[in-house]
Amino acid sequence: MKEQLFEACKNYLDHRINRILAAMKDLEESLENESKSSAGDKYETGREMINLEFDKLTGQLREFRKLEETLLMAGRKVPAKTIQLGSLVKTSAANYFIVIPAGEISDGNEKFYAIGANSPVAQALLGKKVGADFSFNGIINRITSVE
């Protein structure tokens, strides 16, 4: 199961990164066309807007690359009895995969929430073991499984 979840997270990142790269390529083409067809203040404004959008995409790409590194790091973690980065955790409330914030992942039978280690629920879980209780949003839940 863990391998499927890692693959789903990797696919999530690949999809996002490819969308950003495609948008950056489109902006580069727009910038080139802007250079060929414009002159004066309108030209400068258009170029500046394209550059601002490009900078925004560059920042997003950097963040997704960091998430890629985190996912790789989580994949190298050795299984442990305590919850850590890379743990697959089942609780009385929900199932969590502590790697990157990739949202809900379903294998058809079960739902898992891929969450980052800095998320509030992950912070409530980190370091705990099977059978331990934890509180999230004022509700006490029990950890039933850790992989």
Summary of the structure (lengths in Angstrom):
residues: 147
radius of gyration: 20.9
end to end distance: 9.7
largest distance: 69.0
contacts: 417
relative contact order: 0.15
helix: 53%
strand: 21%
